[in-house]
Structure formats: structure tokens, C-alpha cells
Amino acid sequence: KKLNQWNRWSMEVIPSLVPLWRAYLRKTSNLRIPALPKNTEGSECFCDSGGRSLHVTCILFDRVEQIILRTCTCASAPSQLIAMGLFGCAPITPSLAVDLRLLQFMKTLFVRLTPNTTAWCEALAVFLQERGYGLTTQ
């Protein structure tokens, strides 16, 4: 399962997101403008694939939001999330997405510190819990 997920990320999802990432960087002046998550549940699609609705928790710099994404073959969850300034936790049906600016901050932080992801994850969980949000995922 992990190998299949890695293959999907590296061979399909990431390459398809590169042009969208570059467009988002241009649109936001290199991440200077905050992410704007929005529901796409009411969006119309004409690809006749049926589609599905995903409930996604979005972790932003200053808040946590819940959105509903309407996905189909012509509008994948990862591509919609990148267009909103978010990166999903899974290649097909993400339940969690993180603000690209927050990810950029973490990259900058980890370049300068000895990485300790357990401490960072615990700090994030406590930080969110103190603000009334509870993560139920591991």
C-alpha cells in the first residue's frame, strides 16, 4: 500500500501540481497573500464522472477551517487545494490540508534546526487544542 501511494505521489500527483504551484506562486507574489479555502460543493462539472464530496480540515497560519470539496476526474482534490494555497495529506482523498505558507515556514525552520518532527507535531497539536481545535487523526 505504501509503495502504491509513493508511486502515485511521485509519478502522478506531484508532476501534475508543478504548473499549478508555479501559477499559485505568481498569483500570490511568492506566498505573500494568504490562502483562501472555499467550499466547492456547489461547483458544476460536465465530465460525467459522478464525482464525490470530501470534507477537508484546513490548517492555516491563524485558524483551522473545514471545507467541502467537490472532486471528479476533471477537478482532483490536490489540484483544487493547490489553487487555494493548500497541500493535501493524501493523493486522492485528503482529509487534511496545510497552508502552503505554513509549510514554507516549516521548511525554513527545519533547514535551520535539528529536525524533531515528534516535538513539532506535539507542539502543533497543543497549539491548536489551546485554540479550541482538536485533531482526531494521528
N, C-alpha and C positions, 0 to 999 in steps of 0.2 A: 504494500500500500504506500509506504513512504517513498519507494523508488518511483512509483507511478506519479505521485504528487510532485516529486522533484522534477521528473521529466516534463510534466505539464507546465510547471512554473518556468523551467529553463528553456523549453522548446516552443511553447505556445504563448503563454500569458505575458511573460516579460518582454519578448520581442514585439508583441502587439501593442504594448503600453509605451514603448520608447517614443514614437511620434507624438502620442498624447501627452506624455511627460514634458517633452520639449515645448509643445504648444502651451501647456499649462504654465511652464516657466516664463514664456514670453508674455502670456496674458496677465500674470501676477507680478511682473517685474522681478523675477527670481525669488519668488515666495514672499514678497513684501506685503501682499494682500492676503488676508486670512481666508481659510476655507469656508465655503458656504454650502453645507449639506442641505439637501432638499429632497422631499418625497417625490418619487417618480411613479407612484402607484397609478395615477390617473393618465399617464402618458399613453398616447396611441401608438400602436405598432402595426405595420402592414406586412410582416413577414410570415404570418400564418403558422408560427411555431407553437402557439399556445402561450408560452411564457409562464412565469411564476412570480410571486411576490416574496421578497426577502425582507425580514426585519433585521436591521443592522444597527449596532451600537457604535456611535462615532465618538472617539476620544479626541477632543480638540485641546488647544492650549489652555483655554479658560473654562471649559464646560464639557459635559457629556450629553450627547443628543441621541435620540432614537429616530431612525428614518425608515421608510419603506421603499425599497427599490423594486421596480417592475423590470424584470430581465427577460430576455429572449435571445434568439440566435443573432439578431442584428444589434442588440444592445446588452452586452455582457456586464455583469456586476463589476469586474475590475475596471473596465473602460469607463463606466459611469462614475465610479468612485474617484478615479484619477481626474476626471473632468471637474469634480467637486473639490479637488485638493486633498483626497484621502487615499490611503493604501489599504486594501483589504487583507484579512488574515488568511484567506483561503482562495485558491484559484477559480473556483466555480461558485460556491455558495457561502460567501463570508458572512459571519455573524458579528464580526468586529472589524472596525476600520479606524486607522490612526491618521491624524492630520499630518500632511507632508512636512509642514514646518516643525512639528514636534519631532518627527523622525530625523529631520536635518539637524535639529538641536542635539538629539541623542547621538547622532554620528559625530558631530563636533566634540561632544563631551567624551565619548569613548575613545576618540583619537588621542585625547589628552590625559586620560586616566587609565589605570589598570582596569580592564573590564571585570565587572562583578554584576552579572545580569540578575542574580538572585536578589542582591541588595536593591538594585534598581526596580525590579518587579514588585518587591515588598514595599518600597517607598511609594511607588505609583499607586498600589492598592490602598495604602494608608491615606495618601493624599486625596484620592477620590472618595474614600469612605468618610473622611472628615468633612467632605462637602456634600454628604448625603447620597452618594452613589455607591452601589455595591456591585462588584464584579462576581458573577457566579461561575465563570469559566476558569480553568486552570491554565 
